[in-house]
Amino acid sequence: MRLNLLYVALIGMLVSFSACESQIYDNHQEIDKEIGKEPQVFLSITKAQAAGLESLNTDNVDYEDRVHDLAMLVFDSSTGAKVCEFYEEGIPFSDKEKTFTVQMTTGLRDFYFIANMAMDELKDITTKSAMDVYMNTFRDLDTDLYLNAVRSKGFPMSRVYMNQAITEGGNIYSPKPFHPDGEERVKLVRVAAKLEVQIEGSEISSGVKNIYYKNAQRKFNLVSPATPVTPVYYEDKPLKKVGNTYIYYMPEALMTAPDWSASADHKPVNYFLIETLDGTFYEIPIITDNRTITDTDYLSFATGRQADKPDYNIYRNRHYFYIISKLQKIEIIYTIDPWQIKQSSAYMGYGYNVTVDENGKVTISNTVEACTPHAVKLKTITPFKFSDGTVEKEFDSLDTTASENYQLESVPAAGQSYIEVWYNGYLVKTFTK
């Protein structure tokens, strides 16, 4: 009875004396323990990057790191009962870091993070078994996402952290940071991979009519399946063309003993098809290989004609990058890396682009055949200089494929203006970090 009266008294004090909130809150926690309530923990959870990304909501061109809806569901690792949940919808693009605080009981916990999926269905989930069914369910990928994300529609993402030991501590004013599996932040993983095909040289690029993606998967799920499933195919579509580069986003494709030569359409192997203006077609299988392959033997290896057989599986959140330098005798440079986004600033001028990446590398390149006058001048703003000590660079080439790279001597800090772009004597852009 005394404990209950004290509990009521402290609640009254919390309302009446706001200047003493922190002290009263700590006392309230101690009383909760005495009257038999489960130990509590307040966690501060930061979700500020997808796996491999520098930050959240920074890509304002392709929106590859866009997160507009986020859910977290937490379950007891033993019983499967839901112990905590968090939902946020309509996250503005201006949010470059997402941190939130939640309260839950202590114990071993399984954390499920979901981004850019409908929240209503998630809110109906009450058990871990139902959550696992949701995670393993195959769904059709939105058709727009094969070519690009937009501000209002990002790629589905997820991350699962199992058996996290959550111990007592923290409070509403000073929550404990959540470091799942030792990571500083929650790192989401996209359900798709990125394909980038770069056509090198004006002669070859002018001869390409289109590039098509073949045998793309129609469905995705939020976790990699334990075993391959029967594929459902999306219709063959052209890649998105950006200058001399072609882009496509591929749902994960896990296969059982695929064989390139098994059929005329090569199913289930994913590949892209280059169509030239003279009606010639070139088939390029997409493989997963940790090596950078730079010689003319790529097609021999990728089509299975060598003793060392290729891996045709397409894995989520990877970046498959191809440089095509010849067509008649195909020459390919192939690399695969984690799908990363480098922070950069860009200005699209009349017939040219200027970009500055996070390391201070400045690139200026023509986008169409320029006509005189075409004089682009880059001027650094004090105290910044280029790495060779100069403060100005001029670019006046009329070649459609002309491009130059320069390096800033130092990387600007946030808020600093560091470079001006002048075009035919007029100031058209000032870059500010």
N, C-alpha and C positions, 0 to 999 in steps of 0.2 A: 504494500500500500504506500509506504514511504517513497519507494522508488518510482511508483507511478505518479505520485504527487510531484516529486522532483522533476520528473519528465515533463509534466504539464507546465510546471513553473518555468522551466527553461524555454519551452516553446513560447510562452507568453513573453518572456524576456527577449527572445529573438525578434518578435514583432515590435516590442516597445522600445528597445534600445539598439538602434541600427549601428551606433558607433562601436558596439562591442561584438559585432557579428562573428569575427574570426574566433574569439575566445569561446563564445557560446557554442559555435559549431563543433569545436574540438570536444567540449564537455558533452555535447549531445551524442557524439560518436562513442565516447566511453560508456555512457548510460545504455546505449543500444547493446553493447557487449554484455553488460550486467543483467539485462532483462532477457537475454537469450537470443537476440537477433543474430543472423549470420554475419560474419565479418564482411565489410564492404571495401571496395577499392574504387577510386576515381581515376580513370585513365584519360590521358591526353593523346589522341590519335592523329597523326599527321599523314595525309595522303597528298603528297606534293609532286609525285612523278610516276609515270608508267615506267615499266622496266626499260632501262637504257635511255630514258629521257632526262634532259637537264631540269625541266620544270613542267608545270601544269599550265595548259591554256596559253602557250606562247606562240604556237604556229598559227599565224593569221592568214596563211595562204592555202595550205592543204588541210589544216585542222587535224593533223594526225595525232595530236596529243589532247584533243578536246574531251573534257569530262563535264557533262551538263546535268547528269543525274547519278547519284551515288547512294548505295545501300550497304549496311554492315549488319550481319546477323551472327550472333554468338550462341554457341550451344555447349552444354556440359558434355565433356568428352566421354563420360561413362554412361549417363542416362539418356543423352540426346535431347534433353529438354532445352528449350530456348531460354537463355538467361539475360539477353540484352539485344537491342536492335537500334538502328539509327538510319534515318532516311533523309535525303535532301534532294529536292527536285528543282530544276531551273537554275542551276548554278551559273552565275554570270561569267562571261568570258574574261572579265576583268579580274576574277579571282585566280591569282597565280599560285596560291598555296591554300590547301584546305586542311584546317585543324579543327577538331571538335572534341568535346569532353563527354564521357559517358560514365555511368555508375553501374557496377555489377558486384555480384558475390565472388569470393575467391574460389580457387580450384583450378583444375585442368580444363581448358576451354578451346573450342574449335572456332576459328574466325573465318567468316566468308565475306569477301568484299566483291560487290558487283557494280559495274558502271555502265551507264547508257542503255539500260534495259528498263522495261515498264515496271514501275514501282508497285502497282496495285497487286500484281500476282505475288510479288515477294512478301508483301505485308500479310498475306494469308497463310504464310508458312509458319508452323509452330514447332516442328520437330526436325532433328538433324536428318532423319531418314527421308522426310519430305524435301528437305533442302538438297540432299544428294540426288534425288530423282530430278529435281529442277536443274541442277548443274549438268546432269548427264543427258538431258533431253535435247534432241537435235531439232533445230529450227532453221527456217529459210533465212539466209542473210539478206538484208535489205538490198535490193538491186542497185540502188544508188551507190552503195559502199564499195562495189567492185571497182569503181572509177575514182571516187573521192568522198571524203567526209566533208561536212559543212558545219557551220557554227551551231546549228540546231540539231545536228545528227552526227554524233561521233561513233567511232568503232566500239562495239561491245567489248568490255574488258572484265577480267576477274582476277582474283587472287585468293588462295586458301592457305591458312596457317593452322596446322593441327597441333593439338596437345601443348598449348601455350600455358605455362605455369603462371597463374595470376595470383599474386600475393597481396596481402592487406597493405593499405597505405594511401597517401594522398588525400586531398580534400577538394571541395569545389573551387577553392581559391588557388590551390597549388596541386594539381593532379599529377600523378605519376606518368612519365612518358612511356608509351607503348613501343617496344622494340621487338617486333616479331622475328623470331629466328636470328636475333642479333642485328637485324637491319634497322637503320635509323628511321626509315619511313616505310609506309605501305607501298609496295611497288606492284601496280596492276600490269596485267599481260593482255595484249590484244588477242582476239580470236583469229585474226588474219595475219598473213605475211605480205610483204611488199615486193613487187617485181619492178625493176627499173632497167630499161633497155636503152642504151645510148648509142646512137648512130654517129660514127666518127668520120668527119670529112664531108665537105660540101658535095663532092661528086657522088658519093654513095647516098647521102641523105636526100639529094634531089631525085634519086631514082626509086626511092621507097614510096609506094602508094599507100600501104597500110600495114599494121601489125595486129594480128588477131590472137586472142588467148583461146586455147583449146583444152577441153576436158576439166574445166574448173568445177570444184565441188559446189553444190547448191546449198548445202546445209552446214551448220556449225553447232558446236556445243561449247559450254563454258569451261570445261576441263578436257584435257587430252584423253581420249578413250583408251582403256587398258588394252584393247585389241582392235584391229581395223574393222570397219563396218562396211556394209554394201554401199557403194557410192551412188549418190544421186547427182546428176550432172546439170550444170547451168549451161544455157545456150552459148555458143561461141560468139564472142563479142570483140570489137576492136579495143585496143588499149587507148588510153588518153594520151594525146600528143601535146607536148609542151616543148616548143622549139625542136631540137633534134633528139629529144628524150621521150620515151613512151612509158607510161605508168599503168600498173594494174595492181589490185589488192586481192589476194588469194586466200580463201578459207583453208585451214589446215587440211592436208590430205595424207592419211596414213593407209598404206597399201599392203596387200599380201602377195608376195612374189610377183611383182609386176614385170612385164616383158615388153620392151619397146617394139619388137617385131611380131608380137602375138596377133595383131590385127591391123587393118589398114588405118583405123583412126587412133591407134596406139593406146586405147583405154586400158587401164585407168591413169596412165602417165600424163602429167600436166606438161604442156609445151606451148611455145608461141610460134606463130607462122608469119614469116615476112613475105609480103606480096609486093613485087616491083611493078613499075609502070609498064614494062614489056611483058607482063603476065607470068613471070617466073615466081615460084614459091620455094621458100626455104624453111624447113622444120627444125626448130631448136629445142631439144628436151631440157626441162628444168630439173636440176639435180641438187642434192644437198651434199656438199663436200667442203671440208674445212680448209682445203688448199686453195691458193689462188692459181688458176689454170690460165696460162698465157700463150700456149703454143697452138699450132694448127691441129693438134690431136684431140681437141675437145669433143668434136662430133663423133669421132671413133670411140672415145671412152663413153660419152653420154648415151650413145645408141647401143651400148652393150657389146661392141665388137672386140673388146680387149678382155684379157683374163681377169683383170680387176674390175668388178662390176659396180655400177653407180648406185647410189641411194636416191630413189625417185620420190621418197616421202617429202612432203612440204610441211615444214614445222611453223607453228604460229610465232608471231612476233620476230621473225627473221627478215632480213633485207637481202634479196637476191639481185645482184647487180651484174649486168652484162654490157660490155662494150663491143660493138660489131664494127670492125674496121675494113672488112672486104666482104663482097657477096659472091663473086664468081668462085673464088677459093676462100671459103668461109674462114675468117680469123676472128677468134673470140677471146676476150679477157673476162674471166668469170671470178667473182668473189662473193662470199656470203658473210654477213656480220649480224650482230644483234641490230634490231631496227632502232636506230638512234635518230634524234632530231637535234641538229646544232642550232643554237640560237643565232639569228642573223637579222640584219636590217636590210631592206631593199628599197630601191627607187626605180620605177619603170618609166624611163624617159621616152622621147619620140624616136623610136628606132634603136634604142639601146637600154641596157639595164646596168645599175650599179648596186652591188651588194657588199656588205661588211659583215663578216662572221664574228663569232664570240672571241676569237683569238686575234682580231685586228687585221685579218686578211681582207684586202679590198679587191674586188673583181669588177672590171668593166668590160662589157661585151655587146656587140651589135646584135640586134634581133631581126633586122631586115636589111636589104641592100640600101645603104644610105646615099643621099644626094647632097651635094654641096649647097650651102655651107653646113658642115658637120664637124664642129669643134667642141669636144667635151674637155673640160678642165677640172681637175680635182685640187682643191686648196685646203690644206690642213689649218686648223684653228689653234693658235698658241694656247698651251705649250706643246701641242702635238706636231710630230714630224713623221715622214716616212723613214723606213729603216736605213736608207742610204743618206739620211741627213737633209734631204730636200723637203720643200713644203708645197710643191706644185707638181702635178703630172698632167700631161696633155695626151689626148687620144683623138685622132682625126682620121683613122682608117675608114675607108668606104666598103671594105670587104664584109659580106654578110656574116661570116664566121669569125671575124676578128675579135680577139679577146686579150686582155692584159691583166696581170695580177700584181698587186703592190702590197707591202706589209707596213703597218703602222709600227713606229718605234716602241710605243707603249699602248696598252689597252685602256680605253677611257673608263672612268668610274661612272656610276649611276648619276644622271643629271648633267653630265658634261657634254657640251657640243664640241665636236672634234673634226668634222670635215664638211666642206661645202662643195656642191656640184654646180658648175657653171656651164651653160650650153649656149654657144654662139654669143658669148659676151653677157649673158643674163644669168643671175643667180636663180636656180630652180629648186634647190634642195639643200637643207642643212641637216646633217646627221647628228642626233643627240641620243646618248645612251639612255 
